[in-house]
Amino acid sequence: MASTLTTLPRDDGFRMPAEWEPHAGTWMIWPERPDNWRLGAKPAQQAFAAVAAAIAEAEPVTMLVSAGQWENARQRLPAAVRLIEASTNDAWCRDTGPSFVTDADGRLRGNDWRFNAWGGFDGGLYAPWDQDDRVAAKILDAERAPRYRAPFILEGGAIHIDGEGTLLTTEECLLNPNRNPGLSRAEIEAELRARLGIEKTIWLGAGLFNDETDGHIDNLACFVRPGVVALTWCDDPDDPQYAISHDAHRRLSAATDARGRTLEIVKLPMPGPLFMTDEEASGIDATEGSAVRLGGARLAASYANYYIANGLVVMPLLDPRTDRQAIEILSALHPDRRVVGVAAREILLGGGNIHCITQQQPAGRPG
């Protein structure tokens, strides 16, 4: 079993690498819960398998899968994808998996944040969440990577890192009283510095409109490389996203990063707006303790929710009216990587997208 450390990553010389730095692989979790994924999760499984297959062309992929779904997952996934049997509550590896950190000697460790299903009993999306709170520990144990257990609730989708000391997040999420109500903004920043090795936090306001995660940054904006941020954009003043995107643009324009650079902001088109259909909603089981999904609900669709792998960008295809423009923009932003689009509406229907279901493991040896 990997050791649990009582020190802090920054004090030990560790920092969280940027997503575009070299990976040892990618972690995912197989979806199955019928009260979140329609039609017994079969359409979602097809989408997850397509994402895994795309990433597996570039780097190793490991899928956590329950005992009851092991044979099904093995049949649907490429042989190159490694399966590990593990119990989980749902399939959001970005939020339940570890935030890996490395040091100058190439050693690998991981932050195991506390998890309360995006708000616990004050707006959380399901209960119980005890198995999801163990996911990071299970992954770190599988890799024999030492573990820092944080006394702090955080989801991986709530942060973006530039690898050079800057972190991007939203007030809507990290300052929400359903996460860490006893901590001030300054205390949260101190936790992020100590556990991720960053120097500066840039705060945006609200996240993407109607994002049930309480405004995760990875649906609104992301670092493309140091000094460059891609931002979900809306030109329609009558759309509630308009004010959110324009406020984010003002904040980013006024900000400097940890190296003192002003930020270049690249606008990503917003798909839709997209809505869940009555037919889609009717395929989702209603159970006590889970979020209710209704036809007509606006979906938090965003091209910023893409994943950077070794030599590859995997992006969601969401709307034929805007997919091509998004592909062109992301191809220009990542000229050293091949951009692959995956049909991702079924992932979106569950409340997230490609970045939400993946978690990178940076290159490094456990130690």
N, C-alpha and C positions, 0 to 999 in steps of 0.2 A: 504494500500500500504506500502511496506517495505521502510524504510528510506534510503536516499542517504547521505553518510557520506562525510565530507570534510577533515577528518584526513587520516593517512596512516596506513595500517594494522600492519606493524612492530611496529610503535609507540604505537599502541593499544594493543600490545601483541599477535598478530595473525601471524600464519604461515600456509603454504600450506602443508598438510599431504602427505605422500607418497601414491601411488595408492594402496599398499598392506595393508594399515591401514584400520580399520573397516569402512564399508560404511553404510549409511542410504539407499542408492539406486543408480540407474543408470538412466541417461537421454539420450534419443535418439530423432531423428527427422525422420519422415516418408518421404521417397524419392518419388518424382513425376515428376520433370521437365524433359520433353522428349528430351531436347537438351543436357542433360548430361547422362541420364539413357536410355538405348535402349528399344525399343518396349514398349513405354509408361511407362517405369519404372517397369513393371510387374516382370521381372526376379530379379531386384534389390529389390523389395518389398518382394519377397520370401526369399532372402538372409537376409535382415534386420529382417524379422519375425523370421527366424531361430536363429539369434544372440540374439534377444530379448527373445525368448523362452528359450534359454540356460541360459542366465543370470537370468531370472525370477525364475529358479529353486533354485537360491542361494540368491537373494535379490530382493527388489521391483524395477520394471522398469516403467518409465514414458515415453511415446512417445508423442512428439508434432506432431500434424497433422492438415492439413488445413481443412476448412469446407467442401470443395469439395471431400476430400478423407476420411472423418471421417467414413462413413459407410463401405467403402472398408477396411480400416485399422482395424476396429472393428471386421470384419468378418475374417480377415487373422491372427490376433494376439490372443494369449492366453487370456482368460478372466482375468488372474491375472495382465496383463499389463494395467496400467492406461493410458488413453488417455486424453490429454488436447488440445483443439482446439487453434491453434495459426498460424499466418502467418509467413512464412519464405521464403527465396529465394532458399535455398537448404537444404541439410540434414547432414551437417558436425558438429555435436554437440560438438566434441572435440575442434573445432576451434571457434565456435560462442557462445558456452555456457560459463558459468562463471567458473573461477578457484576458487574453494571454499577454505576458510581459517578457521582455528579454533584456540581457545586459550586454556590455561591450565584449564579454568573453564568449557570447553566443549561447548562454544558458537560457533555458526556458522555464518559466513558472506561470501561475495563473491566479487571477482574482476570481474568487467565488463570492459574488454579490448575493445578498438576501433577495428573495423574490416573493411578491405577494399578489401575483396575477393582475398587475396594473391597478392596484388600489385596495386590495384586501376586501373587507366588508363595506368599504366606502367607495363604491363605484368599480370594484374589480370585476373581471369578466367571467370567472368561474371559481368554484370551490368544490373540493379542496385543491390546494396547489402544492401539497407537501412533496410529491414526487418531482415536480418541476424544480423545486428548491434544492433538490439533490443532484440535478443534472450536471452542474458544473463540477461537483466533487467526483462524479462518476467518470466524466471525461478526463479530468486531471489524473485520476487514479489509473485509468486505462493507459495513459501516456507516461505514468510514473513521474509526473511533473509536480513539484512542490506547490502547495496550495496556500494562498492567503485568504482566509475567511473574513469577509468584511462585515462589520456590524452596521450595515448601511444598505438600504434598498436601492437598487439601480438595475435597469434593463439596458442591455447592450445597444438597443436601437435608440436610446435616449442620448447617445453621445457620438460624435464624429471627431477623429483625431487627425492632425496633419503630420504627425511623426517628428515635428520640430518644435514641440512645446505648446501647441495651441489646441484647445478643445472647443467644439461648437455644440451648443445645447439650447433648450428652450425653457423659459420660465414656466410655461404651462405645465410641463412635466416635472422638472426637478424641484420646483418650488411648491408643487401640489401637496397640501397637507396629508393626502392619503399615502404618501411615500415616507418621508422623514420629517414628521411634524415638529420634532424638537430641535431641528437644525436650521440655522439662519443661512442666507445666501453665502456669507463669508465662510461659514463652517462647512457648507457643501463644497465650496471651492477648495478649501483646505483638504478635504477628503479626496477630491479628485487629484490634487497635486501629489498627495502622499501615495496614492495607490496606482496612479497612471503615469507619474513622472512628467506631468505637464507643468507649464509655467503660467499659462493665461487661459481663462475661460471667456469665450464670447457668447453672450446671452442674446438669443432671439426671444420674441414674445410668445405668441401662440404658435402652435404647430398647424399642420394641414387641417382644413375645416372638416369636422365630423370624424376626426381620427380617434377611435375608441381607446387608444393607448394614452390618452391625455397629451397628445401633441409630440410624439417622438420626432426628433430632429431628422431621422433618416427618411421620413416621408416629405419633409419640407426642403432640406438643403443638405449638401455634402461637400466635403473637401474633394477636389479632383486631383490636386497636388498642392504643395505648400504655396500659399498666396492666392489660390484660385478656388472659388466656391461655385457650385451649380445650385441654382435656386428655382423651385417650382414657381411658375409665373402665371398671372391671370390678368387679362386686359379688360375684363368685363366689370364695370363699376357696380353692376347689380348682383354680382356673385359674391357671397360672403368670403370667398378666398381672396378677393381683390385687396381688401384692407390688410389681410394677414401678410400677403406677399409683398405689398408695398411697404409695410412696416418693417418686415425683415430686410428688404433692400436698403431702407434708410439706416438701419442699425449696422448692416454689413458695410455700407459705404463709409460710415463714420468710424469703423473699427480698424485697429491695426493688430497684427498677429504677434506672437511672442518674439519674433525677430524684428519687429517694428515696421513690417511691410503693410501698406494698404492692400486691400483685397480686390482682386479682379472678380467680378460677378458675372456669371454666364446664366442666362435665363433659359430654363427648360419649359417647353409647352406643357400645359395641364390637359390631360385627357378628359374627355367628357364635357360637362359633368356626367358621371355614370351612376346608375341606380340599380339596386337589387330588384329583380323582377318577382312578381308573385309566385311564378312557377319555381324559381330558385329558392325562395323562402320556404315554400311548401315541402321541399325535400330535406329540411333541417329538422331534426327531432327537438321537441321542446322538453326540457328537463329542469328540475328545480336546481337553482344555484348557478345556472349558466345564463349568459347574455341572450336576450331575445332578438332574433333576426327577423325583420319584417320586410315584405315587399314594399317598394317605393323608397326605402332608406338610401340616402346618398352614400356612395362608397368613397373611401379616402384613397383615390387613385393618384399615383405619382410615378413619374419616370426617375425621380431622384432615388427611388428605392431599388437601385441596381447593385450588383456585386462585382468586385474586382478580384479576379483570380490571376494566377501566373500566366501572363501573356494573353489574358482574356477578360472581356467584360460581358457579363450575362445580365441582360436587361429585360424588363417586362414588356410584352406586347399587350396593349390595353384598348386601343381605339384606332381603327384604320385611318381615321382623319388626321391623327397626329403621330402615329408610330414612325412613319418614315422620317419626319422632321427630327424626332427624338434620336433616331438611329444616326442621322447625319451629324447632329450636334455631339453626341457621345463619341462618335468615331473621330471627330476633329479634336475633342478633348483628350482622347486616349490614342494618339497615333501609333503608339508602340504595342497596342493590343488589338486583337480581333474582337469585334462586337457581335454577340450572338443574341438574337431576340427569342424569347420563349413565351408562348401564349400563357398568360398568367391571370386571367380573370378568376379562375377557380381558387387561386391563392388569395386574391383580393377579396373574394366573397367571405373568406374566413377571418378577415380583419387585418391583413398585412400583405407583404409581397416578397420578392426574391431576396432582398437584403435581410428581411425579417426571419427567413427560414434557414439562413446560412450563418456560419461562424468560422472565421479564418483561424488557423493555427499557424503562426509565423514560424519560419525556419529557426531551428535552435535545438540544442540537446537538453533534455530535462536535467535540472541540477540546481 
